Amino acid sequence: MEEGMFEQRTDLSRLSSAVEQIKTSLAQIIVGQQESIDLLIAGILADGHILIEGVPGVAKTLTAKLLARSIDVQYSRIQFTPDLMPSDILGTPVFNPKVTEFEFKRGPIFGNIILIDEINRAPAKTQSALFEVMEERQVTIDGNTYKMAEPFMVLATQNPVEHEGTYRLPEAQLDRFLFKVEIKYPSLDDEIAIITRQHQHKTTDQLQEIKPILSGQDIIALRKQVLGLHVEDKLIVYIARLINESRNNKSLYLGGSPRASLAIVQAAKAMAAIRGRDFVTPDDIVYVAAPVLRHRIMLTPDKEMEGVSPDDVVMQMIQKIEVPR
């Protein structure tokens, strides 16, 4: 089909304007990291959770906080530690002597944008407390179910190099993250800009400069718009072939699940919308493939020993499968 056939299906002017405003707002404080910011915005539009990985000092937490501040919703931050219990996150029944019965006291997970800092510092028992809320947007305590308010999103950070006092995240939990965003060291020019900007800045509280751009209702409306974007049948087949290849690839011990296929569709729609289109192209799929798959696939031990990365394998799969035109 001709691309022009889809141009006027959806009016993306409100979405494009909001995306540009958020990027401009974050650029006041964050230097570079355009790809990471694009993926974070795509995660919001695709209604997905995001795992942000990077060494200490590359502004993982700052970026997540700035993004949360640009949306006028309830924000919670939870610092994960080895002694954190599930009830510290979800909440707990508390006895109320006035009415002589237990009342549920909601934990910090009850918000709209939840920043979990250093998610890999809590043990498996605490990690499992997130399974239900991340997938089903609800919490079940003592037989009672509590629904999360929309929009609901988890942004989690982790440090890839520190092993003391950390725990590997369960595969079932990793699969619940739409993206794993890797924040790299800045380039030399970006580093100079960071130092110069910090040196010249007269106030230490830069967060105050970020004003809300979207409301919770705006996010819900934009998500519905993204959901309705056009994906051609041949692109759906392409995504299925890509995920199927991951399950039969000799370099991989574990391939992508059907959740990975759906995540690529969601993410590609969001990227198309950010780029001002109401239809998905193969470029959108290729762009999101690594962030969607890098935390879901598992390398064979021999490939790990060779120093091959999950991104390398994703790129090999993309090169192997014919891209539809």
C-alpha positions in Angstrom: 0.0 0.0 0.0 1.1 3.6 -0.6 2.1 5.4 2.5 0.0 8.4 1.5 -3.1 6.4 1.9 -2.8 6.5 5.6 -1.6 10.1 6.1 -4.9 11.6 7.2 -6.4 8.7 9.2 -5.4 10.1 12.6 -4.6 13.7 13.7 -1.4 13.4 15.7 -0.8 17.1 16.1 -1.6 17.1 19.9 0.6 14.1 20.4 3.5 15.5 18.4 3.2 18.8 20.2 3.3 17.1 23.6 6.3 15.0 22.6 8.3 18.0 21.4 7.4 19.9 24.6 8.6 17.0 26.8 11.8 16.7 24.8 12.5 20.4 25.0 11.8 20.4 28.7 14.1 17.5 29.5 16.9 19.0 27.2 17.1 21.9 29.7 18.7 19.5 32.2 19.6 16.3 30.4 22.5 16.5 27.8 22.3 14.0 24.9 20.5 10.7 25.5 18.0 11.4 22.7 17.5 7.6 22.1 16.8 6.9 25.8 14.4 9.8 26.0 12.6 8.6 22.8 12.2 5.1 24.3 11.0 6.5 27.7 8.3 8.6 25.9 7.4 5.6 23.7 7.0 3.5 26.9 4.5 6.0 28.3 2.5 6.1 25.0 2.6 2.3 24.7 1.4 1.8 28.3 4.4 -0.2 29.2 6.9 -0.5 32.1 10.5 0.4 31.6 13.8 -1.0 33.1 16.6 1.6 32.9 20.1 0.2 33.2 23.4 2.1 33.5 26.5 2.5 35.7 26.3 4.9 38.6 26.3 8.6 37.7 24.7 8.6 34.2 21.5 10.2 35.4 19.2 7.2 35.3 17.2 8.3 38.3 17.3 12.0 37.3 15.9 11.2 33.8 13.1 9.1 35.3 12.2 11.8 37.8 12.2 14.5 35.1 9.9 12.5 32.9 7.6 11.9 35.9 7.5 15.6 36.6 6.5 16.4 33.0 3.2 14.6 33.7 0.7 15.9 36.2 0.0 12.6 38.0 0.8 11.0 41.4 4.4 10.0 41.6 6.0 7.6 44.1 9.6 6.6 44.6 10.5 3.3 46.2 14.2 2.6 47.1 14.7 -1.2 47.0 16.9 -2.7 49.7 17.7 -6.2 50.7 15.5 -6.0 53.8 12.4 -4.6 51.9 9.3 -6.7 52.4 6.3 -7.1 50.0 4.0 -5.2 52.5 6.4 -2.3 52.3 5.5 -1.9 48.6 1.9 -3.1 48.4 0.6 -2.0 51.8 -0.8 -3.9 54.7 -4.1 -4.4 56.7 -4.0 -2.2 59.9 -6.4 -2.6 62.8 -8.6 0.4 63.3 -9.8 0.4 67.0 -12.6 3.0 66.2 -14.5 0.5 64.0 -12.9 -2.6 65.5 -11.8 -4.0 62.2 -8.8 -4.1 59.8 -8.5 -1.5 57.1 -6.1 -1.7 54.2 -3.3 0.9 54.3 -2.1 1.4 50.8 1.6 1.2 50.0 3.7 3.4 47.7 2.9 1.2 44.7 -0.5 3.0 44.6 0.4 5.9 42.3 0.5 6.6 38.6 4.2 6.8 37.9 6.3 4.6 40.2 10.1 4.9 40.3 11.7 1.9 41.7 15.4 2.8 42.4 17.9 -0.1 42.2 15.3 -2.7 41.7 17.9 -5.5 41.8 18.7 -4.9 45.5 15.6 -6.6 46.8 15.3 -10.5 47.1 13.0 -12.7 45.1 10.2 -12.6 47.7 9.9 -8.8 47.3 10.3 -9.0 43.5 7.4 -11.4 43.3 5.2 -8.8 44.9 5.4 -6.8 41.6 4.3 -9.7 39.3 0.5 -9.1 39.7 0.6 -5.3 39.8 2.8 -4.9 36.7 0.8 -7.4 34.6 -2.8 -7.0 35.8 -2.6 -3.5 37.3 -4.1 -4.7 40.5 -3.1 -5.9 44.0 -4.7 -8.8 45.9 -4.3 -8.7 49.7 -6.2 -11.1 52.0 -8.6 -12.0 49.2 -9.4 -8.4 48.4 -8.5 -6.9 45.0 -7.5 -3.3 44.7 -7.3 -1.8 41.1 -4.6 0.7 40.2 -5.6 4.1 39.0 -4.9 4.8 35.3 -2.4 5.7 34.0 -0.1 3.3 35.8 3.6 2.8 34.9 6.7 1.4 36.6 10.1 2.9 35.9 12.9 0.8 37.5 16.6 1.5 37.5 19.5 -0.9 38.0 23.3 -0.9 38.0 24.7 -3.6 35.7 28.2 -3.8 37.2 27.6 -4.0 41.0 27.1 -7.6 42.4 27.5 -7.0 46.1 24.0 -7.0 47.7 22.1 -7.5 44.5 19.8 -10.2 43.1 19.2 -11.3 39.6 15.7 -10.3 38.5 13.4 -13.3 37.7 12.8 -13.9 34.0 9.0 -13.7 34.6 9.5 -10.2 36.0 11.9 -9.1 33.2 9.3 -10.2 30.7 6.8 -7.7 32.2 9.0 -4.7 31.2 8.2 -3.3 27.7 11.8 -2.0 27.3 15.2 -2.3 28.8 16.8 1.1 28.2 20.6 1.1 28.4 22.0 4.5 29.4 25.6 4.8 28.2 28.4 7.1 29.1 28.2 10.5 27.4 30.4 11.4 24.5 33.3 13.8 25.1 31.4 16.8 23.8 28.3 15.9 25.9 30.5 15.5 29.0 32.0 19.0 28.4 28.4 20.4 28.0 27.3 18.6 31.3 30.2 20.1 33.3 29.8 23.6 31.8 26.0 23.6 32.4 26.4 22.4 36.0 29.1 24.9 36.6 27.1 27.9 35.3 23.8 26.9 36.9 23.0 29.1 39.9 20.5 26.8 41.5 20.9 23.2 42.7 17.2 22.3 42.4 16.9 21.9 38.6 13.8 19.7 39.0 11.8 22.9 39.8 12.3 24.0 36.2 10.3 21.1 34.8 6.6 22.0 34.7 3.8 19.4 33.9 3.0 19.2 30.2 0.4 16.4 30.2 -2.4 15.4 32.6 -3.3 11.8 33.4 -6.3 12.1 31.2 -4.1 13.4 28.3 -2.0 10.2 28.6 -5.0 8.0 28.6 -6.4 9.8 25.4 -3.0 9.6 23.6 -2.6 5.9 24.5 -6.0 5.2 22.8 -4.8 7.1 19.8 -1.5 5.1 19.6 -3.5 1.9 20.0 -5.5 2.7 16.9 -2.5 3.2 14.6 -2.3 1.1 11.4 0.0 -2.0 11.1 0.0 -3.8 7.8 -0.4 -7.6 7.9 3.0 -8.2 6.3 4.6 -6.3 9.2 2.7 -8.5 11.7 4.1 -11.6 9.9 7.6 -10.0 10.0 7.4 -9.5 13.8 6.2 -13.1 14.3 9.1 -14.4 12.2 11.6 -12.3 14.2 10.3 -13.7 17.5 10.1 -17.2 16.1 13.8 -16.9 15.0 14.7 -16.0 18.5 13.3 -19.3 19.7 15.3 -21.3 17.1 18.5 -19.3 17.2 21.6 -21.4 18.1 23.1 -18.5 20.1 20.1 -18.3 22.4 19.1 -20.5 25.3 15.8 -18.7 25.7 13.9 -16.8 23.0 11.1 -14.3 23.1 7.6 -15.1 24.4 4.3 -14.1 22.7 4.4 -11.1 25.1 7.6 -10.0 23.3 5.7 -10.1 19.9 2.9 -7.9 21.4 5.5 -5.6 23.0 7.1 -5.0 19.6 3.7 -4.1 18.0 2.9 -1.7 20.9 6.4 -0.1 20.9 6.5 0.2 17.1 3.1 2.0 17.1 4.4 4.4 19.8 7.6 5.1 17.8 5.6 5.8 14.7 3.4 8.3 16.6 6.5 10.0 18.0 7.8 10.3 14.4 4.5 11.9 13.3 3.1 8.9 11.4 -0.2 7.0 12.0 1.1 3.8 10.4 4.1 1.6 11.4 7.0 1.0 9.0 9.7 -1.7 9.2 12.2 1.0 10.5 10.0 1.4 13.6 10.1 -2.4 14.2 13.9 -2.5 13.7 14.4 0.5 16.1 12.5 -1.1 19.0 13.6 -4.7 18.5 16.7 -4.5 20.7 15.1 -2.6 23.6 12.2 -5.0 23.6 14.2 -8.2 23.3 17.5 -7.6 25.1 16.2 -8.4 28.6 13.9 -11.3 27.4 16.4 -13.5 25.5 19.1 -15.5 27.2 22.4 -16.3 25.5 23.8 -19.8 25.6 26.8 -20.2 28.0 29.4 -20.5 25.1 28.1 -17.3 23.5 28.3 -15.5 26.9 31.9 -16.7 27.2 32.7 -15.3 23.7 31.5 -11.9 24.9 28.5 -11.8 22.5 25.7 -9.4 23.7 21.9 -9.8 23.3 21.9 -6.8 21.0 24.4 -8.5 18.7 22.1 -11.5 18.4 19.0 -9.3 17.8 21.0 -7.5 15.0 22.0 -10.8 13.4 18.3 -11.9 13.5 17.2 -8.7 11.8 19.9 -9.1 9.1 18.8 -12.7 8.6 15.1 -12.1 8.1 13.9 -10.3 4.9 12.4 -6.9 5.7 9.0 -6.4 4.0 8.8 -3.4 1.7 
